[in-house]
Amino acid sequence: MAQKCFRVSGHVQGVGFRAAARRQASELGLNGWVRNLADGRVETLAQGNDAAVQAFEQWLAGGPTAARVDAVSPQPLPEEAPPDGFEIR
């Protein structure tokens, strides 16, 4: 079981990034969440099998078609446990 947290920068708010991330994570069977940050980035936590978390990280690097991703940066894991399923916060 893998768990990773990421911050995604670029043109990632107002383009359906969170909804697309939730769909992608759900298709991969991941638990976690995705949320907008006040500075214009998106933050996400993903938990699942190693291959699924790695596939999600690769998807984040491109995002949905309307997004422009400049960087995906790993972050320290939050102390809270991820929810069952994948939610938009």
MOHU-V708574 format. One record per run of one state. SS is the DSSP state (h for helix, s for strand, l for the rest). FROM is the first residue (numbers start at 1). TO is the last residue. If there is no record, write none. Layout:
# MOHU-V708574
{{SS | FROM | TO} {SS | FROM | TO}}
This chain:
# MOHU-V708574
{{l | 1 | 1} {s | 2 | 11} {l | 12 | 16} {h | 17 | 27} {l | 28 | 30} {s | 31 | 36} {l | 37 | 41} {s | 42 | 48} {l | 49 | 49} {h | 50 | 60} {l | 61 | 67} {s | 68 | 75} {l | 76 | 85} {s | 86 | 88} {l | 89 | 89}}
